[in-house]
């Protein structure tokens, strides 16, 4: 929660400007190829702050040349890769579509558990 400094939440337009400024000046794309783990990106299709190009940049940085988006199991087996899941919501996913977020995480964790069991 962003505060105005007098105990009240900052207005939405102020929070939006703060987030836009932060996102405009934090570029981690060069670091992404060093990520040695599967990455799940949840993208809010109606997100006014983080556009689809951000998820696409992450996916491109983590994908092998010419590779399509792998499935969750493939990313887990390879120990790398990026899965982008579009969520029917805006920026506040846990408030707007909590059950879909939980479903995506459950799918990832179930696949990880199943893979771990099959390799024992």
SVG drawing of the C-alpha trace seen along z (x, -y; Angstrom):
<svg xmlns="http://www.w3.org/2000/svg" viewBox="-12 -14 36 58">
<polyline fill="none" stroke="black" stroke-width="0.4" points="0.0,0.0 1.4,-3.3 0.7,-6.0 0.4,-9.8 2.4,-10.3 -0.6,-11.4 -2.0,-7.9 -4.3,-7.8 -3.7,-5.7 -2.3,-7.6 -4.8,-8.3 -4.8,-5.8 -3.3,-8.3 -0.4,-8.9 0.2,-5.2 0.0,-4.7 2.7,-7.4 5.0,-5.9 4.7,-2.5 5.2,-3.8 8.3,-5.7 9.7,-2.6 9.1,-0.4 10.5,-2.8 13.9,-2.9 14.4,0.7 15.6,2.8 16.6,6.3 16.5,7.9 20.3,8.3 20.2,10.3 17.5,12.7 19.7,15.2 21.5,16.0 18.2,17.3 18.8,21.0 15.2,22.0 11.8,22.2 10.0,18.9 6.2,18.5 5.0,15.1 1.4,14.2 0.3,11.4 -2.9,9.3 -4.4,8.7 -6.1,5.5 -3.1,4.3 -2.7,0.5 0.8,0.4 2.6,3.4 2.0,4.0 2.3,7.3 5.7,6.2 7.2,6.8 6.2,10.4 7.3,10.9 10.7,9.5 11.1,11.9 10.0,14.8 12.3,13.8 15.3,13.5 14.7,16.9 13.9,18.8 16.3,20.6 16.6,19.2 13.5,20.0 11.9,21.9 8.1,21.7 6.8,21.4 7.4,24.7 4.9,26.3 5.2,26.3 6.5,29.9 9.1,29.2 10.4,26.2 10.6,28.2 12.4,31.1 14.9,28.7 15.3,26.6 14.8,23.5 12.4,21.7 9.5,19.4 5.8,19.9 3.5,16.9 0.0,17.2 -2.6,14.5 -4.9,13.7 -8.3,12.0 -7.6,9.1 -5.6,5.9 -2.6,5.1 -4.0,6.4 -4.2,10.1 -4.6,11.4 -7.6,9.1 -9.1,9.4 -8.6,13.0 -7.2,14.8 -8.6,18.3 -6.9,18.1 -3.6,17.2 -3.9,20.0 -4.8,22.4 -1.7,21.4 0.5,21.9 -1.2,25.2 -0.5,26.4 3.2,25.5 3.6,27.1 1.7,30.2 3.8,30.7 7.0,30.2 5.8,32.7 4.9,35.3 8.3,34.8 10.1,35.3 8.1,38.4 8.8,39.9 12.5,39.4 12.8,41.2"/>
</svg>
